[in-house]
Amino acid sequence: MKIYIPENRSLAFIEKKATSEFWDKHWEVDDLRNQIINCRDSWFIEIMKKYLPGDKGIILEGGCGRSHLVHAISYQGYNAVGIDFAEKTVKRVNEAVPEIDVRYGDVRNLPFRDGEIAGYWSIGVVEHFWDGYEKIIKEMMRVIRTGGYLFITFPYMSPLRRLKAYFDLYDKKLDKDMLDKFYQFALDPRKFTDDLKCLGFTLKEQVPFDGIKGFKDEVRFLKKPLQKLYDYNGTNVFIIKIKSYLDTLFRPFASHCILLVFQKRIEI
């Protein structure tokens, strides 16, 4: 269920509350080590190298989950650290891949000094807090060094979602008992960017992604066929090309998520 919240220009997903226990269960998999070390997250790494080529400072992933990206960053020779509040998951990661630095902690109260972080990755974190992301972004501002970078992704109000909201195609009635099942928001990137600018960040780049998912989740009559395509992990070259083509086609107006790259402004 999705509820549009006009005052926040955001879309609330009512599914299951994203507690630490929820994530511990969600991230529980067999052969965790192989899943982590075999994932290189090449697109994210390319973005990071563009802005932080060979940087020797700390690269933090706040809300690192299974820590695929922490390993991928470490694999590239960076000084990577992961923080997550799902305690059991952190313990499993530490046991499975002890060579990477992953710690139990809260992104609203980070164990780092002011300006200690060169680059901060936040992959699908800020949208899960019903009370908002203010404390999280203030901590980002505190720990990122002057001139450092924030790389952040979240589900967003794509042009398609904004169009549906404009034509009142979402429910707007939010009952109190729904809060116990709140999972995430699709956030307005314009409002988010304004909030970050007020804290001293400059937007450097924005990249929508996950076009098929965004389209299939909003256009019901195409959901079933597109779901099969979205889930396809085989080797058929034709299907892979069709999947890539459709994702590229849908991406500008219907992507599920967006990546924003910010730089903490250098004082003059």
Backbone hydrogen bonds, N-H to C=O, Kabsch-Sander energy under -0.5 kcal/mol:
donor,donor_aa,acceptor,acceptor_aa,energy
3,I,12,A,-2.6
4,Y,171,D,-2.7
5,I,10,S,-3.2
8,N,5,I,-1.1
9,R,5,I,-0.9
9,R,6,P,-0.6
10,S,5,I,-1.6
11,L,186,A,-2.0
12,A,3,I,-3.4
12,A,10,S,-0.5
13,F,184,Q,-3.5
14,I,1,M,-3.3
14,I,12,A,-0.6
15,E,13,F,-0.8
15,E,181,K,-2.2
17,K,180,D,-0.7
18,A,182,F,-0.9
19,T,17,K,-1.9
23,W,19,T,-2.0
24,D,20,S,-2.3
25,K,21,E,-1.9
26,H,22,F,-2.6
27,W,23,W,-2.6
28,E,25,K,-1.0
29,V,27,W,-0.7
35,Q,31,D,-1.7
36,I,32,L,-2.2
37,I,33,R,-2.8
38,N,34,N,-1.7
39,C,36,I,-1.3
40,R,38,N,-0.6
45,I,41,D,-2.2
46,E,42,S,-2.5
47,I,43,W,-2.0
48,M,44,F,-2.4
49,K,45,I,-2.7
50,K,46,E,-1.5
51,Y,47,I,-1.2
51,Y,48,M,-0.5
52,L,48,M,-3.3
55,D,52,L,-1.2
58,I,116,E,-0.7
59,I,79,N,-2.8
60,L,58,I,-0.6
60,L,119,G,-2.6
61,E,81,V,-2.5
62,G,60,L,-0.6
62,G,121,W,-2.2
63,G,61,E,-0.7
63,G,83,I,-3.2
64,C,83,I,-1.7
67,S,64,C,-2.6
71,H,67,S,-2.0
72,A,68,H,-2.4
73,I,69,L,-2.8
74,S,70,V,-2.3
75,Y,71,H,-2.8
76,Q,72,A,-1.0
76,Q,73,I,-0.5
77,G,74,S,-2.1
78,Y,73,I,-1.8
79,N,57,G,-0.7
80,A,78,Y,-1.2
81,V,59,I,-2.3
82,G,101,D,-2.6
83,I,61,E,-2.3
84,D,103,R,-1.9
87,E,85,F,-1.3
90,V,86,A,-2.2
91,K,87,E,-2.1
92,R,88,K,-2.3
93,V,89,T,-2.7
94,N,90,V,-2.5
95,E,91,K,-1.9
96,A,92,R,-2.6
97,V,93,V,-3.3
100,I,97,V,-1.7
101,D,80,A,-0.6
102,V,100,I,-1.0
103,R,82,G,-3.2
105,G,84,D,-2.1
106,D,109,N,-0.6
109,N,106,D,-2.1
112,F,110,L,-1.2
115,G,142,R,-2.4
116,E,113,R,-1.6
117,I,143,V,-3.3
118,A,58,I,-2.2
119,G,58,I,-1.5
120,Y,149,Y,-2.4
121,W,60,L,-3.7
122,S,151,F,-2.6
124,G,122,S,-0.8
124,G,153,T,-1.4
125,V,153,T,-0.6
128,H,125,V,-2.0
129,F,126,V,-0.9
130,W,128,H,-0.7
132,G,129,F,-1.7
137,I,133,Y,-2.5
138,K,134,E,-1.8
139,E,135,K,-1.7
140,M,136,I,-2.1
141,M,137,I,-2.3
142,R,138,K,-1.9
143,V,139,E,-2.5
144,I,140,M,-2.2
145,R,117,I,-2.9
147,G,264,K,-1.8
148,G,145,R,-2.5
149,Y,118,A,-2.1
150,L,262,F,-2.7
151,F,120,Y,-3.3
152,I,150,L,-0.5
152,I,260,L,-2.6
153,T,122,S,-2.7
154,F,258,I,-1.3
156,Y,256,H,-1.9
157,M,187,L,-2.5
158,S,156,Y,-1.7
160,L,253,F,-2.3
162,R,158,S,-2.8
163,L,159,P,-2.2
164,K,160,L,-2.2
165,A,161,R,-2.2
166,Y,162,R,-2.3
167,F,163,L,-1.8
168,D,165,A,-1.6
169,L,164,K,-2.9
171,D,2,K,-0.8
174,L,172,K,-0.7
175,D,173,K,-0.6
178,M,175,D,-1.4
179,L,176,K,-1.4
180,D,177,D,-0.7
181,K,178,M,-2.1
182,F,179,L,-1.1
183,Y,13,F,-2.8
184,Q,13,F,-1.0
185,F,127,E,-1.3
186,A,11,L,-2.3
187,L,155,P,-2.5
187,L,185,F,-0.7
192,F,188,D,-2.4
193,T,189,P,-2.5
194,D,190,R,-2.1
195,D,191,K,-2.4
196,L,192,F,-2.1
197,K,193,T,-2.5
198,C,194,D,-1.8
199,L,195,D,-0.7
199,L,196,L,-0.6
200,G,197,K,-1.2
201,F,196,L,-1.9
202,T,263,Q,-2.5
204,K,261,V,-3.5
205,E,261,V,-1.3
207,V,259,L,-2.8
209,F,257,C,-2.6
214,G,210,D,-2.0
215,F,211,G,-2.1
216,K,212,I,-2.9
217,D,213,K,-2.2
218,E,214,G,-0.6
218,E,215,F,-0.8
219,V,215,F,-1.8
220,R,218,E,-0.7
222,L,219,V,-1.5
223,K,220,R,-1.6
226,L,222,L,-2.0
227,Q,223,K,-2.4
228,K,224,K,-1.7
229,L,225,P,-1.6
230,Y,226,L,-2.9
231,D,227,Q,-2.3
232,Y,228,K,-0.6
232,Y,229,L,-0.9
240,I,236,N,-2.4
241,K,237,V,-2.3
242,I,238,F,-2.4
243,K,239,I,-2.7
244,S,240,I,-2.3
245,Y,241,K,-2.7
246,L,242,I,-2.7
247,D,243,K,-2.2
248,T,244,S,-2.2
249,L,245,Y,-2.4
250,F,246,L,-2.7
251,R,247,D,-1.7
253,F,250,F,-1.0
254,A,250,F,-2.5
255,S,251,R,-1.1
256,H,210,D,-1.8
257,C,209,F,-2.1
258,I,154,F,-1.7
259,L,207,V,-2.5
260,L,152,I,-3.0
260,L,258,I,-0.5
261,V,205,E,-2.8
262,F,150,L,-2.8
262,F,260,L,-0.5
263,Q,202,T,-2.4
264,K,148,G,-2.7
265,R,200,G,-2.9
267,E,265,R,-0.5
